Amino acid sequence: MVKIVPVEAIERRILHIRGKKIILDRDLAVLYGVATKVLNQAVTRNLMRFPQDFMFRLTDAEKREVVTNCDHLRSLKFSPKLPYVVMEKKYDSQFSMVFDAIRQLLAPPPESPKRRIGFHT
């Protein structure tokens, strides 16, 4: 089943940090309906499928700024981990490329055909 996410829901999660448009790993996970840990594991296990510089970790100061300015990220305040962010490149549609790759990684594996049990003639 394909889940359709309104463009506005994505646009609300785009932040500007270091002069770049970014989306936090937590917000991506929400968009895909998975836990942040699951998303990060899928990405780190398949880094060769992504551009080399598509993501980075926020600094402590950046994390504090994000928590202060974004109400939906309040729970990050007490997290010991610094969040990853996916960054949009200026001249390509990297967000859509990354979204497609993550969608493929998080899709359930296709069902293998069931073998018939017993003797066959």
C-alpha positions in Angstrom: 0.0 0.0 0.0 1.3 3.4 -1.0 1.0 6.1 1.7 0.5 9.6 0.2 2.0 12.4 2.2 0.8 15.9 1.5 3.5 18.2 0.2 2.7 20.6 3.1 3.6 18.0 5.6 7.0 17.7 4.1 7.5 21.4 3.6 6.8 22.0 7.3 9.7 19.7 8.3 12.3 21.4 6.0 14.6 23.5 8.1 17.5 25.8 7.2 20.8 25.0 8.9 24.3 25.9 7.7 22.7 27.7 4.8 21.2 24.5 3.5 17.7 23.0 3.4 17.6 19.9 5.7 15.2 17.4 7.1 15.9 15.7 10.4 16.1 11.9 10.6 13.3 12.0 13.1 11.0 13.8 10.7 11.9 11.5 7.8 11.0 8.5 10.0 7.6 10.0 10.8 6.9 10.5 7.1 7.8 6.9 6.5 5.9 5.6 9.5 9.0 3.9 11.1 11.1 4.4 14.2 14.1 6.8 13.8 16.4 3.9 14.8 15.0 1.7 12.0 15.5 4.5 9.4 19.1 5.2 10.5 20.0 1.5 10.5 18.6 1.1 7.0 20.5 4.1 5.8 23.9 3.2 7.4 23.7 -0.4 6.2 23.2 0.9 2.6 25.4 4.0 2.5 26.7 3.0 -1.0 23.2 3.7 -2.4 23.4 7.4 -1.4 25.5 10.4 -2.4 28.6 10.7 -0.2 27.6 14.0 1.4 23.8 13.6 1.6 23.7 13.6 5.4 25.5 14.9 8.5 25.0 15.2 12.2 23.9 18.4 14.0 26.2 19.9 16.5 25.1 20.5 20.1 24.4 24.1 19.4 22.4 23.3 16.3 20.4 20.7 18.2 19.6 23.3 20.9 18.5 25.8 18.3 16.3 23.3 16.5 14.7 22.2 19.8 14.1 25.8 20.8 12.5 26.8 17.5 10.5 23.7 16.6 7.8 22.7 19.1 7.4 19.2 17.5 11.0 18.4 18.4 10.8 19.1 22.1 11.6 15.5 23.0 15.0 15.8 21.3 16.1 18.1 24.2 16.8 15.2 26.5 18.1 12.8 23.8 21.8 12.1 24.3 22.3 11.5 20.6 22.8 14.2 18.0 20.3 13.8 15.2 21.3 13.1 11.6 19.9 15.4 8.9 19.5 14.8 5.2 20.4 17.8 3.1 19.1 19.1 -0.2 21.7 20.0 -2.8 21.1 23.2 -4.6 21.1 21.9 -8.2 19.4 18.6 -7.9 16.3 17.0 -6.4 18.2 15.1 -3.8 15.3 15.0 -1.4 13.2 13.1 -3.8 16.2 10.8 -4.7 16.8 10.1 -1.0 13.1 9.6 -0.3 12.9 7.0 -3.1 16.0 5.2 -1.8 14.7 5.2 1.8 11.2 4.0 0.5 12.9 1.1 -1.2 15.0 0.2 1.9 12.0 0.3 4.2 9.6 -1.6 1.9 8.9 -5.1 3.2 10.7 -7.8 1.2 8.6 -9.5 -1.5 7.0 -12.7 -0.5 8.8 -15.8 -1.7 6.7 -18.3 -3.5 5.5 -21.1 -1.2 6.7 -24.6 -1.9 4.1 -27.2 -2.1 4.4 -29.8 0.7 4.4 -33.5 0.0 5.1 -35.7 -2.9 4.4 -34.4 -6.4 3.8 -36.4 -9.6 
